[in-house]
């Protein structure tokens, strides 16, 4: 009788022990897989400051440490040029006032330079850059393209571009103040000047609705 009870007790202990081992392995596997799913190429974590974290962490370069914020900044500068250059060209073609045509030329000049600088920085630091506007930016381009009149085009042109520049201005300032990478800081310094120039030129059109920004 005692032998039977002892046998059942041993079997039960083995079963519990196996369950605990399997459970521990499952938890470990989940811990390994979660970061992979968060930072895969198809998705990126968004940090509290609005920066997209590509999951690459901070890496050492000859120009100083390169952080997720640094990489996100370089990509966003390139992304801005992918829709603001076409916007500038549209402004030159469809604008009816000298102020709108002038703002359009500022966009063309500024983002032609920033595109070149961004390509150089990305190549030196091994940063993959976007090649087309995101969905929101493409939507703005579509709305401007389909504007039924010159007046409506100019209104959308001034509002969309002024709003976008206002938002990126905060990121430029943050990166310029905090980045420890000399190439990224140099890009941020130039971007700060160009973005402020664009904001001023767009406001000079007299078409910006500040309450809607």
C-alpha distance (Angstrom), angle and dihedral (degrees) to the residues before:
residue distance angle dihedral
X1 . . .
X2 3.80 . .
X3 3.79 88.9 .
X4 3.81 92.0 55.0
X5 3.81 92.7 47.9
X6 3.80 90.7 48.3
X7 3.80 91.2 50.2
X8 3.80 91.9 51.1
X9 3.82 90.6 48.2
X10 3.80 92.2 51.6
X11 3.82 91.6 47.9
X12 3.78 90.9 49.2
X13 3.80 91.6 50.2
X14 3.77 90.8 50.4
X15 3.81 90.8 50.9
X16 3.82 92.2 50.3
X17 3.78 91.2 45.7
X18 3.79 92.0 51.0
X19 3.79 90.4 48.9
X20 3.78 91.6 52.2
X21 3.80 91.8 49.4
X22 3.81 91.9 49.1
X23 3.81 90.7 47.4
X24 3.79 92.0 50.2
X25 3.79 91.2 49.4
X26 3.81 90.5 50.6
X27 3.81 91.7 52.2
X28 3.80 91.3 48.0
X29 3.81 91.6 49.4
X30 3.80 91.1 49.7
X31 3.81 90.8 50.9
X32 3.79 89.5 53.4
X33 3.80 96.1 46.2
X34 3.82 100.0 43.6
X35 3.81 96.4 69.1
X36 3.80 90.0 47.0
X37 3.79 91.8 54.2
X38 3.79 92.6 45.4
X39 3.76 95.7 51.5
X40 3.79 103.2 32.6
X41 3.78 120.1 131.8
X42 3.80 90.2 -99.0
X43 3.79 95.5 58.2
X44 3.77 141.8 23.9
X45 3.78 132.9 -159.9
X46 3.79 115.1 -113.4
X47 3.80 113.6 -136.9
X48 3.82 122.2 -143.4
X49 3.84 90.6 -100.0
X50 3.81 90.9 57.9
X51 3.80 94.6 -104.0
X52 3.82 116.6 140.3
X53 3.82 108.4 -126.9
X54 3.81 109.8 -147.6
X55 3.80 91.4 -165.1
X56 3.79 93.9 -116.6
X57 3.79 93.9 117.5
X58 3.79 122.6 -152.9
X59 3.80 114.3 -39.9
X60 3.79 131.1 -170.2
X61 3.82 119.6 -115.0
X62 3.79 133.7 170.8
X63 3.82 87.2 -104.6
X64 3.81 94.3 53.8
X65 3.82 135.2 -84.3
X66 3.80 116.0 -29.6
X67 3.80 114.9 -146.4
X68 3.82 132.5 -167.6
X69 3.83 87.5 -105.7
X70 3.82 90.4 54.4
X71 3.80 92.1 51.3
X72 3.80 93.0 44.9
X73 3.80 89.8 52.0
X74 3.82 93.5 51.7
X75 3.81 90.7 49.1
X76 3.80 92.6 48.4
X77 3.80 92.3 51.3
X78 3.81 88.8 53.9
X79 3.81 91.0 44.0
X80 3.80 90.7 53.3
X81 3.78 91.4 55.5
X82 3.79 92.1 51.0
X83 3.80 91.7 68.6
X84 3.80 103.7 20.0
X85 3.81 94.7 58.7
X86 3.84 91.4 55.5
X87 3.81 88.0 44.5
X88 3.79 90.3 53.9
X89 3.79 91.6 50.6
X90 3.81 90.2 50.2
X91 3.79 89.7 49.4
X92 3.79 90.9 54.1
X93 3.81 91.1 50.2
X94 3.80 101.6 39.6
X95 3.79 103.2 27.4
X96 3.79 115.0 110.3
X97 3.81 99.9 -170.4
X98 3.78 130.7 63.6
X99 3.82 90.0 -125.0
X100 3.81 92.8 57.9
X101 3.81 92.5 43.7
X102 3.80 89.7 48.9
X103 3.82 92.6 50.4
X104 3.80 88.8 49.0
X105 3.81 91.1 53.3
X106 3.80 90.5 49.6
X107 3.81 88.7 54.8
X108 3.79 92.3 49.5
X109 3.80 94.5 47.7
X110 3.81 95.5 42.6
X111 3.79 98.2 47.3
X112 3.79 94.2 41.7
X113 3.80 86.4 60.0
X114 3.81 95.2 41.3
X115 3.81 91.9 48.9
X116 3.81 89.7 55.3
X117 3.79 93.1 46.6
X118 3.80 92.6 45.5
X119 3.80 92.2 51.2
X120 3.81 90.0 51.9
X121 3.81 93.2 48.8
X122 3.80 92.9 46.0
X123 3.78 92.4 50.4
X124 3.80 92.7 48.9
X125 3.81 94.1 46.7
X126 3.81 99.8 36.2
X127 3.81 96.4 -115.9
X128 3.82 118.7 158.0
X129 3.81 110.2 -134.5
X130 3.81 131.2 -152.6
X131 3.81 117.3 -106.8
X132 3.80 101.5 -160.5
X133 3.83 137.9 32.6
X134 3.80 118.6 -88.4
X135 3.81 120.7 -109.9
X136 3.80 94.7 -91.8
X137 3.79 93.1 49.2
X138 3.79 91.8 47.0
X139 3.79 88.0 50.9
X140 3.82 90.3 55.5
X141 3.80 90.7 49.2
X142 3.81 90.5 49.7
X143 3.81 92.6 50.3
X144 3.79 91.9 50.8
X145 3.79 92.2 46.0
X146 3.81 90.8 51.2
X147 3.81 96.1 44.0
X148 3.83 105.8 133.9
X149 3.79 95.5 -142.1
X150 3.78 141.7 24.1
X151 3.80 90.5 -112.8
X152 3.81 92.1 54.1
X153 3.80 91.4 45.6
X154 3.80 91.4 52.4
X155 3.80 92.2 48.4
X156 3.81 92.3 51.4
X157 3.80 91.8 42.6
X158 3.80 93.4 55.1
X159 3.81 95.7 41.3
X160 3.79 100.5 44.7
X161 3.78 94.6 44.8
X162 3.80 96.4 43.0
X163 3.81 90.8 49.5
X164 3.81 92.8 49.1
X165 3.81 93.2 47.9
X166 3.79 91.7 49.8
X167 3.79 91.3 55.7
X168 3.80 96.8 46.7
X169 3.81 91.3 46.5
X170 3.82 90.2 73.1
X171 3.81 92.6 53.2
X172 3.81 91.9 47.9
X173 3.80 90.8 53.6
X174 3.80 92.4 47.1
X175 3.80 93.5 50.7
X176 3.80 93.3 44.7
X177 3.80 90.6 52.5
X178 3.80 98.7 42.7
X179 3.81 111.7 26.3
X180 3.80 116.6 109.1
X181 3.80 92.4 -166.6
X182 3.81 111.7 98.8
X183 3.82 95.4 -151.9
X184 3.79 92.5 50.3
X185 3.82 91.5 46.5
X186 3.80 90.5 51.6
X187 3.81 91.0 51.1
X188 3.81 90.7 47.5
X189 3.81 91.3 50.3
X190 3.80 91.9 54.7
X191 3.80 93.1 40.3
X192 3.80 89.9 53.1
X193 3.81 90.9 57.4
X194 3.80 94.3 44.4
X195 3.81 96.0 45.8
X196 3.81 91.2 50.1
X197 3.81 89.4 48.8
X198 3.81 90.4 52.1
X199 3.80 92.5 47.9
X200 3.80 90.2 52.5
X201 3.82 93.7 46.8
X202 3.81 91.9 49.1
X203 3.80 92.2 48.6
X204 3.81 89.3 50.1
X205 3.81 88.7 65.2
X206 3.82 88.0 72.8
X207 3.81 89.2 -136.4
X208 3.81 101.5 101.8
X209 3.81 115.7 115.3
X210 3.81 100.8 -150.1
X211 3.81 93.3 -171.8
X212 3.81 89.4 60.8
X213 3.82 96.4 50.2
